[in-house]
């Protein structure tokens, strides 16, 4: 059976518990350092508490240590890895090959998407090097996943939802070049979301002040079955910096989607336990989204970017039918409410937004009317009613248990058992009176034992079996009895939870190249040692250690500005075929196009103002 995992982001302990409660089979979280989201760090005590909570449901916890690590940080990285193991983490998500060279506890290592796992030979090499799981590059296609699966049986994880890095992960040096803030160090300034001018070979402007590299968000919910067939077993949601409502909505949405797919198959099962019954209909377009794309899962495509804004646009509502003083009539079937946020394409400023003050039928009274015209397309980027509902919703994940109470006067035995066979038993000894009304006493027993309270359990079945006289037990005694057995059951479940330990191999598979440039991200002596022991003889230092960026390939992507703008060189109708550049504050990058592989690269040309 394929054990299918829904993997959710956790900004902190609270959002991690929410992810588990709303149906995640695993969560990933940053610790004190070395995570690719420097704004999402957590104490190891919080990591330990989240691991304990996850393990109650058979869910897993992964700690992100997916930045490159300098030589003077290796000892600290080793300590953090050891602490994560002691805290109960199931795996570390890592980028730097030095982590394979450190003397670590037997915690599993997952190859981050930052390791640029796009092609079969790369994934096969990572698997042979000691990674138990490889997280694929977001731009991977179904055909490529199938090819990867043919060459290795390593676990494969894929992003299915959330923000997309337009460049190949781990191979983007855009932020380091522009701001001195390295994405490979968890400090990306997201220059791909900024505005740029598109220039021809004479530096004439073809497009001005547009978000030329800002792509939509990923939504692969319709491909869950295809991805399982291709070899994916872990489905990852992006968003360690997103709010709790995003986590609730998105995790619940994919939980339902994946469960429907599993229910139709006899070769898959969910990888954790427990029920999450949400009281709302999940709708990912109603929390943060820039609009959705399935990226390149089924091949190259255009219309994956939004040039007008990098911000959340939300769900499309309809067009403005007419203007009425300081209001407008909207042609839509959706219901708006005061407090909603709306946005729209503005012919003057590109994209604008405002709040809704009140609504009367189809007539909308916004805070401001600037830019709203007849025919304007309106989007809702904040649904107040939905947000309020998510805030109010408190879903708690539950494990079904059965209870059996029996014995005799003076010795009552209470046993609890979950669906996995974990069980606990508590014995109550002492002087006891005989219940005068057996039927009423049994009703009291059932009533009190069914109250699972704030525990992670829900009592679904109770059996009462006293062969002789039934003892009289007060409600307080029964409540204490129940609390004891459920507390003991919780401890039993945690004690029975077994982490999979990493198998350390001495195999040193030959790397497919003998020369590595800065894109190998080698910034410490252990990473260099790793590659040299695998046949690499010429290794350039990582980009962050270079002194001159001129002429460097700062990004490579399957996204293509030419294709997005209708200027694909494979199209015989394309008129302009000369060089193209993009520019922001005089920082200029030449666009290079590898049409055979449908890839675009950005080459740094320096600052034209200097």
Secondary structure, DSSP 4 states (H G I P E B T S, - for coil): -EEEEEEEEESSHHHHHHHHHTT-SEEEEE-SS--S-TT----HHHHHHHHHHHHHTT-EEEEEE-S---GGGHHHHHHHHHHHHHHT-SEEEE--GGGGTS---S-EEEE-GGG---SHHHHHHHHHTT-SEEEPPTT--HHHHHHHHHH--SEEEEEEEE---SSPTT---HHHHHHS--GGGT----GGGS-EEEE-TT--EEEEEE-TT-B-EEE-GGGHHHHHHHT--EEEEP-TTS-HHHHHHHHHHHHHHHHHHHHT-SSEEESS--B---SS---GGGSS-S-EE-TTTTS--S--B-TT-SS---EEEEEEEEEETTEEEEE-SSPP-TT-EEEEEETTTEEEEEEEEEEETTEEEES--TT--TT-EEEEEE-HHHHHHHHH-----BEEEEEEEEEETTEEEEEEEETTS-EEEEEEES--PBPS-HHHHHHHHHHHHT--TTSSEEEEEEEEEESSPPBP--HHHHHHHHHHHHHHHHHHHHHH--PPPP------PPPS-SEE-GGG---SHHHHHHHHTTT--EEPPPGGG-S--TT-EEEEES--HHHHTT--TTSTT----S-EEEEETTEEEEEEEETTTTEEEEEEEEETT-
